[in-house]
Amino acid sequence: MPPEITVVMPCLNEAETLADCIAAARAGIKDCGLEGEIIVADNGSTDGSREIAARLGARVVEVPEKGYGNALKAGMQAASGRFLVMGDADRSYDFSKIEPFVAKLRGGFDLVMGCRMPSGGGTIAQGAMPWKHRWIGNPILTWIGRTLFNCPSHDFHCGLRALTKQAFLEMNLTTSGMEFASEMVIKASLRGMRIAEVPITLHKDGRSRPPHLRSWRDGWRHLRFMLLFSPRWLLLYPGVVLFGVGGAGFLRLLAGPVAVRGVNFDLNTLEVAGLVMLFGYQMVLFACFVRIFAFTRGFLPANHALAKAFRFFTLEKGLFAGLALCAAGGVLIVLTLFDWAASGFGDLDPLVATRAVITGRTLVSLGGQTVLFSLIFSYLGIEEKHPPLAPAPAGLG
């Protein structure tokens, strides 16, 4: 009879603690009342970990590609169970208490997160978590994850979690390192999967050697990954604000200088306002690039807005709008040249001529960027002429 539950442990030189973890996993599987298996996804151990796992009846999956994510992906792909439980093999997680995780999966949830943090009912044993992780890293990254992706978890990076094999396949996880943990939660949230949380106790690491985790390096990798998966917050919203603020200042200063409490804002400020507006416009376009690329490559699910954009925003429309802006800007610049020629190429009124040139140059820049965006948008959409319509889950990047 094929196993219904598979416990997957990534392993890299865990000889000191692996046997205890396997024994605890067997007890946990028994409590679930299901047929189960234990997979040790070995990432190149040299301390006899593979031999220990095999001797204790676990299935060893050798993973030559280094990395936490690579090990877990290989182990889950090889798993036979319809329920998957993952956790580190360092004795910090108690595999004998996985029954609540499996109960949630049986109840229809796709992903069940463990929660070590007291804010979610969890417990951290004395010395089990460095202070910078407990009070800085985990709270900040969890808050960012909850805000950006509307994820219910109070502990975004807990390593003990369970999911269905079907959910794992649908997530199409790709990262190789520690950010694999973030990718799993983010993709589950973006795909509208049902996510539950189970309070757990984090125990002190049972190894005598330092952990593989590198706090600042891996923390930055998690943060970078979350931001890249949320172009709205990283690029779109800041870009809209910059474009609006810069544009408002630009339009006001076109009418003439502005004095505020004795400080005169004129042509130099107009230049800066135009620069801010252009930079904001570029950020908005880059947000669109990132979102389109992620959609067409399957990293993020489709939504109504993007699918309609592919149908409405054609290359021809984009080229027309961009070229119209360029033409308007070009006319202003040419008219200024005519005025300069009419004056015998002498001095012009800077309040009129310089404003016209700055406005023309800004319009040409906006038009040129629009043309380039249209070309790239069309190119990225070649394979998605008829993208699927699907409702966008809350928190979609």
Phi and psi in degrees as a GROMACS rama.xvg file:
@    title "Ramachandran Plot"
@    xaxis  label "Phi"
@    yaxis  label "Psi"
@TYPE xy
-67.7569  146.447  PRO-2
-67.3279  147.418  PRO-3
-95.4919  -19.9517  GLU-4
-132.134  137.908  ILE-5
-125.666  125.027  THR-6
-97.1425  122.138  VAL-7
-111.204  125.594  VAL-8
-120.962  117.485  MET-9
-70.4883  142.751  PRO-10
-141.103  129.06  CYS-11
-144.911  96.4024  LEU-12
59.2936  62.5183  ASN-13
-114.227  32.782  GLU-14
-60.3519  -30.74  ALA-15
-68.2239  -30.0695  GLU-16
-122.365  -12.5178  THR-17
-61.1049  -42.7965  LEU-18
-60.828  -42.1224  ALA-19
-64.3654  -39.3745  ASP-20
-66.5301  -40.4991  CYS-21
-64.4037  -42.3191  ILE-22
-63.2062  -42.6561  ALA-23
-64.635  -38.7246  ALA-24
-64.2858  -38.6537  ALA-25
-62.5677  -41.501  ARG-26
-65.2359  -40.2268  ALA-27
-65.3996  -40.6995  GLY-28
-63.5279  -39.8451  ILE-29
-63.1098  -40.3781  LYS-30
-65.0894  -27.4799  ASP-31
-74.8016  -16.6847  CYS-32
69.9753  27.4402  GLY-33
-122.578  158.473  LEU-34
-74.2147  135.044  GLU-35
-143.08  169.255  GLY-36
-140.144  159.235  GLU-37
-121.636  126.464  ILE-38
-113.072  128.322  ILE-39
-105.506  109.763  VAL-40
-88.4778  95.4982  ALA-41
-85.515  129.464  ASP-42
-104.667  30.2156  ASN-43
103.261  36.167  GLY-44
-64.5029  145.227  SER-45
-123.054  10.1594  THR-46
-109.26  13.6881  ASP-47
90.6742  10.2563  GLY-48
-60.3932  -41.5724  SER-49
-60.956  -43.042  ARG-50
-65.4047  -39.2363  GLU-51
-62.256  -46.6488  ILE-52
-60.9633  -46.2524  ALA-53
-63.9133  -40.4327  ALA-54
-64.2511  -31.5206  ARG-55
-90.9409  7.10374  LEU-56
89.4669  6.31136  GLY-57
-79.7905  153.175  ALA-58
-89.3525  123.877  ARG-59
-95.2778  124.866  VAL-60
-111.757  113.739  VAL-61
-82.9012  128.293  GLU-62
-120.476  100.455  VAL-63
-70.4415  -28.9909  PRO-64
-74.1907  121.342  GLU-65
-68.7364  149.68  LYS-66
128.182  141.087  GLY-67
-56.9103  -46.1888  TYR-68
-64.5392  -41.962  GLY-69
-60.4895  -42.5436  ASN-70
-63.1737  -46.6936  ALA-71
-68.0026  -40.5849  LEU-72
-59.3224  -46.0746  LYS-73
-63.7688  -41.1971  ALA-74
-64.5248  -41.372  GLY-75
-71.5989  -36.3932  MET-76
-64.2353  -33.3752  GLN-77
-83.1252  -10.953  ALA-78
-67.8138  143.141  ALA-79
-96.4905  -21.1383  SER-80
-73.9235  154.644  GLY-81
-84.6476  -16.056  ARG-82
-112.702  130.999  PHE-83
-116.567  132.869  LEU-84
-119.358  128.585  VAL-85
-120.772  145.938  MET-86
-173.505  154.786  GLY-87
-70.5159  149.559  ASP-88
-97.146  37.6463  ALA-89
-110.15  10.0434  ASP-90
74.6773  9.48009  ARG-91
-78.5321  -22.172  SER-92
-113.406  141.233  TYR-93
-95.3831  100.004  ASP-94
-69.2184  -12.9863  PHE-95
-73.4485  -10.7634  SER-96
-113.765  44.5474  LYS-97
-93.462  -3.68648  ILE-98
-58.6872  -40.6113  GLU-99
-61.9786  -31.9463  PRO-100
-65.1892  -48.0041  PHE-101
-65.8906  -35.6906  VAL-102
-61.4324  -39.5578  ALA-103
-64.5965  -41.3924  LYS-104
-63.7277  -41.2733  LEU-105
-61.9961  -29.7377  ARG-106
-79.6466  0.647989  GLY-107
108.945  -0.061574  GLY-108
-77.5627  150.338  PHE-109
-92.6539  -35.1817  ASP-110
-137.903  131.503  LEU-111
-121.544  118.071  VAL-112
-95.8045  136.928  MET-113
-75.8546  153.417  GLY-114
-131.093  114.718  CYS-115
-88.8882  -21.3443  ARG-116
-80.4849  139.296  MET-117
-57.9868  -28.1788  PRO-118
-61.3538  -22.6446  SER-119
-112.261  16.1192  GLY-120
90.8755  1.49049  GLY-121
-83.063  175.628  GLY-122
-134.832  137.056  THR-123
-114.932  113.571  ILE-124
-65.9126  158.27  ALA-125
-55.9408  124.54  GLN-126
78.0785  6.93699  GLY-127
-82.3309  -23.2058  ALA-128
-138.454  127.535  MET-129
-57.3197  147.357  PRO-130
-58.3007  -36.5116  TRP-131
-69.3402  -25.7463  LYS-132
-76.9552  -41.9906  HIS-133
-70.9954  -41.0964  ARG-134
-103.739  -15.6408  TRP-135
-120.182  -67.78  ILE-136
-58.951  -58.181  GLY-137
-64.0203  -47.1293  ASN-138
-60.8916  -41.7296  PRO-139
-68.3397  -49.4658  ILE-140
-64.9702  -36.5869  LEU-141
-66.3995  -42.859  THR-142
-60.6884  -42.4701  TRP-143
-62.9553  -44.7138  ILE-144
-63.4039  -41.7117  GLY-145
-66.4007  -37.4354  ARG-146
-72.6953  -47.1441  THR-147
-73.7724  -34.6592  LEU-148
-121.148  6.45022  PHE-149
55.6651  38.8489  ASN-150
-87.3971  136.496  CYS-151
-79.1092  -7.36954  PRO-152
-68.2655  139.452  SER-153
-94.0695  0.0190366  HIS-154
-145.976  84.6605  ASP-155
-62.2105  -21.5215  PHE-156
-122.008  22.117  HIS-157
-63.7165  132.681  CYS-158
-82.8442  -15.1413  GLY-159
-93.9538  114.979  LEU-160
-155.413  164.434  ARG-161
-135.857  149.816  ALA-162
-154.677  162.655  LEU-163
-80.4992  153.449  THR-164
-63.0235  -34.7205  LYS-165
-64.6486  -40.5533  GLN-166
-64.2  -40.6867  ALA-167
-59.1831  -43.6125  PHE-168
-67.0266  -38.7625  LEU-169
-69.7591  -28.4511  GLU-170
-68.8193  -28.0865  MET-171
53.0848  55.9651  ASN-172
-69.8109  138.182  LEU-173
-126.439  -20.7321  THR-174
-73.5752  154.785  THR-175
-106.632  -20.5514  SER-176
-107.317  -152.214  GLY-177
-64.5228  -24.7673  MET-178
-68.2042  -6.11887  GLU-179
-53.4559  -38.258  PHE-180
-63.135  -41.2049  ALA-181
-68.1552  -42.2653  SER-182
-58.2287  -41.0533  GLU-183
-61.3389  -47.2419  MET-184
-69.5374  -40.5306  VAL-185
-62.7673  -48.2721  ILE-186
-67.9509  -35.1196  LYS-187
-63.7064  -39.9266  ALA-188
-67.6235  -46.131  SER-189
-66.5125  -28.3951  LEU-190
-88.7014  5.18762  ARG-191
70.0458  24.0093  GLY-192
-71.4852  154.736  MET-193
-80.9582  123.29  ARG-194
-118.553  131.048  ILE-195
-122.301  170.96  ALA-196
-136.764  139.436  GLU-197
-126.06  121.795  VAL-198
-65.011  138.49  PRO-199
-136.907  173.128  ILE-200
-108.772  127.644  THR-201
-91.1368  122.41  LEU-202
-97.6818  161.957  HIS-203
-65.7864  135.465  LYS-204
-51.9849  130.413  ASP-205
-88.4433  3.72067  GLY-206
-89.9017  153.656  ARG-207
-88.5283  -17.2974  SER-208
-92.8402  164.237  ARG-209
-66.0919  153.517  PRO-210
-70.1091  161.797  PRO-211
-71.5877  -25.4589  HIS-212
-65.0659  134.486  LEU-213
-114.252  110.301  ARG-214
-51.9267  -59.2323  SER-215
-72.8198  -42.1423  TRP-216
-62.8296  -50.2901  ARG-217
-73.1326  -31.2584  ASP-218
-62.6829  -42.3403  GLY-219
-65.224  -37.8442  TRP-220
-63.3428  -40.1802  ARG-221
-63.8968  -47.2796  HIS-222
-62.7407  -45.8475  LEU-223
-58.6813  -42.893  ARG-224
-64.7622  -42.5261  PHE-225
-63.621  -41.4864  MET-226
-66.9984  -39.9563  LEU-227
-65.6821  -26.7523  LEU-228
-88.0834  2.77052  PHE-229
-133.329  70.8681  SER-230
-61.5655  -19.2573  PRO-231
-60.3004  -50.6465  ARG-232
-79.5906  -32.5262  TRP-233
-77.0299  -37.255  LEU-234
-127.165  -48.7679  LEU-235
-64.704  -56.789  LEU-236
-62.8658  -47.5038  TYR-237
-60.0144  -37.7266  PRO-238
-64.0105  -42.0654  GLY-239
-62.6701  -42.1246  VAL-240
-63.1578  -47.9482  VAL-241
-62.4022  -42.8271  LEU-242
-62.7804  -42.6738  PHE-243
-66.691  -46.601  GLY-244
-65.4734  -47.8734  VAL-245
-63.0584  -41.4279  GLY-246
-65.1833  -40.6325  GLY-247
-63.6426  -44.3776  ALA-248
-64.3353  -39.3544  GLY-249
-62.1354  -48.5884  PHE-250
-63.9875  -39.2232  LEU-251
-65.3686  -42.3572  ARG-252
-74.9232  -17.2633  LEU-253
-63.2333  -31.0195  LEU-254
-74.7924  -15.9356  ALA-255
143.832  173.342  GLY-256
-65.0043  155.729  PRO-257
-124.68  131.293  VAL-258
-109.522  126.859  ALA-259
-126.531  109.981  VAL-260
51.0358  46.5024  ARG-261
84.5004  -3.22485  GLY-262
-100.651  125.105  VAL-263
-97.872  123.136  ASN-264
-107.744  124.002  PHE-265
-140.824  -127.3  ASP-266
-63.7824  -42.2395  LEU-267
-62.3751  -40.3947  ASN-268
-67.4503  -35.0374  THR-269
-60.724  -42.1329  LEU-270
-59.5024  -47.1275  GLU-271
-64.2813  -41.9942  VAL-272
-60.9659  -40.3809  ALA-273
-64.1397  -39.3102  GLY-274
-63.4708  -44.349  LEU-275
-61.827  -42.3502  VAL-276
-62.8325  -44.207  MET-277
-64.1635  -42.0383  LEU-278
-64.2542  -40.9369  PHE-279
-62.3986  -40.1976  GLY-280
-63.237  -40.94  TYR-281
-63.2024  -40.2302  GLN-282
-63.0897  -40.4284  MET-283
-63.1483  -43.3306  VAL-284
-64.6136  -40.7155  LEU-285
-64.8514  -36.6093  PHE-286
-59.6656  -41.1153  ALA-287
-64.619  -42.2329  CYS-288
-57.6283  -49.5193  PHE-289
-61.9838  -45.1651  VAL-290
-66.2011  -40.6609  ARG-291
-65.9753  -44.4924  ILE-292
-61.5691  -44.7825  PHE-293
-63.7278  -36.6047  ALA-294
-67.9161  -49.6673  PHE-295
-69.2463  -24.2078  THR-296
-97.1624  1.0988  ARG-297
83.3785  8.80969  GLY-298
-72.3695  -33.5788  PHE-299
-126.533  151.237  LEU-300
-74.3082  161.233  PRO-301
-73.5032  158.904  ALA-302
-141.606  169.67  ASN-303
-60.4443  -45.036  HIS-304
-61.0905  -45.8163  ALA-305
-71.2205  -38.3455  LEU-306
-63.0991  -41.1358  ALA-307
-68.0063  -34.3241  LYS-308
-61.6622  -40.3136  ALA-309
-61.9737  -31.8228  PHE-310
-84.0223  -34.3881  ARG-311
-88.6526  -45.9388  PHE-312
-86.7185  94.5707  PHE-313
-90.5052  164.712  THR-314
-58.4795  -40.87  LEU-315
-64.1499  -41.667  GLU-316
-63.9911  -42.5574  LYS-317
-65.2352  -42.1656  GLY-318
-63.7637  -41.0638  LEU-319
-62.1522  -46.9635  PHE-320
-63.829  -44.5502  ALA-321
-64.8431  -43.627  GLY-322
-68.4917  -32.0394  LEU-323
-64.6852  -42.5441  ALA-324
-63.1087  -44.1757  LEU-325
-60.7789  -41.4467  CYS-326
-65.2585  -42.9539  ALA-327
-61.7171  -44.0748  ALA-328
-65.5221  -39.2702  GLY-329
-64.0274  -37.4812  GLY-330
-62.2833  -44.0618  VAL-331
-61.4625  -41.3909  LEU-332
-67.3656  -42.8821  ILE-333
-64.8054  -41.9297  VAL-334
-61.2666  -36.9975  LEU-335
-65.7254  -38.3185  THR-336
-64.0649  -40.3171  LEU-337
-61.5458  -43.5663  PHE-338
-61.6599  -39.7852  ASP-339
-64.9993  -42.4321  TRP-340
-64.7801  -39.6609  ALA-341
-64.5494  -26.6218  ALA-342
-88.0593  7.2716  SER-343
76.62  26.3634  GLY-344
58.2918  35.864  PHE-345
-96.4155  -157.649  GLY-346
-72.8076  141.562  ASP-347
-113.674  160.466  LEU-348
-67.3163  112.089  ASP-349
-63.4212  -29.165  PRO-350
-66.3445  -25.7262  LEU-351
-100.19  -53.8844  VAL-352
-66.4552  -45.9003  ALA-353
-65.8289  -38.6333  THR-354
-62.2263  -39.3853  ARG-355
-65.7789  -42.1754  ALA-356
-66.619  -43.9736  VAL-357
-61.8719  -41.9969  ILE-358
-65.0147  -44.1864  THR-359
-62.168  -44.7052  GLY-360
-62.4365  -40.0975  ARG-361
-65.5509  -42.2641  THR-362
-64.7948  -39.4039  LEU-363
-63.8971  -40.7761  VAL-364
-63.8692  -45.1428  SER-365
-62.6871  -41.5161  LEU-366
-65.9305  -43.6572  GLY-367
-61.526  -41.9078  GLY-368
-65.5761  -36.4786  GLN-369
-64.8855  -40.3435  THR-370
-62.205  -47.6806  VAL-371
-62.9361  -42.1623  LEU-372
-60.8004  -42.1189  PHE-373
-61.3369  -41.4083  SER-374
-64.119  -45.7825  LEU-375
-69.0196  -41.1208  ILE-376
-56.8415  -45.4109  PHE-377
-65.0066  -40.4562  SER-378
-64.1349  -45.0962  TYR-379
-66.6577  -26.0276  LEU-380
-91.1402  3.9154  GLY-381
-57.1425  -42.2476  ILE-382
-82.0814  -5.39094  GLU-383
-124.413  51.1878  GLU-384
-63.1399  -29.7992  LYS-385
-130.089  70.5394  HIS-386
-65.3935  146.664  PRO-387
-68.7793  142.887  PRO-388
-90.0591  129.744  LEU-389
-149.122  143.369  ALA-390
-63.5983  141.972  PRO-391
-85.6803  120.66  ALA-392
-62.584  156.163  PRO-393
-60.7865  142.185  ALA-394
84.2518  10.1493  GLY-395
-63.3614  134.471  LEU-396
